Amino acid sequence: MTPELRTDRLVLSPYVASDESEFVALFQDRLSGRWFWEGPDPEPEAETRALFGRIFSSVYAENRWPIWAVRHEGRFIGHAEIKPSPLPRLDGHEIVYGLTADSWGQGFGTEVAEALTSYGYRELQLDEVHATVSAENSASLNVLKKLGYVHVRNIPEDDGTTTQLLTHRRASDTVRP
């Protein structure tokens, strides 16, 4: 079950069916959604809607990993999750988050990443938490480095871009418990 998480200003709560349009808008947005895409363009809207449906039919129904809607003052501003990493040769969990473009620059990314990292240590008993971020996403890279994530390696992508793997280890935990 996905528990509710709270930070100073945010509530991370399980998605509800009425979040579909905001989820789709986030994932389809050319500014904020591009960090979720695998390629230069968003998936067709129908595929994004199907992805939202799988949160309920697969991830929540099978209790696979926690996925949250991120809200500030009751308003949807993003998506967050901590899940087993799909990377080969990486046995661990990674955090995933994205915020609406109109919520950028307010420190919300730091709050979300900090909450996810702390959840990984406290609730999942992880010794380390990973993140994979496009090398072009300097805002997220800065957030993660500020929280103590360390660059481990670059991962070349088929489209010529580079993804960075970053890791935060419990021993150097700078995230509030």
Beta strands, then each sheet from edge to edge (+ up, - down):
strand 1: 5-6
strand 2: 10-13
strand 3: 67-72
strand 4: 75-84
strand 5: 93-99
strand 6: 128-134
strand 7: 150-156
strand 8: 162-169
sheet 1: 1+ 2- 3+ 4- 5+ 6+ 8- 7+
end
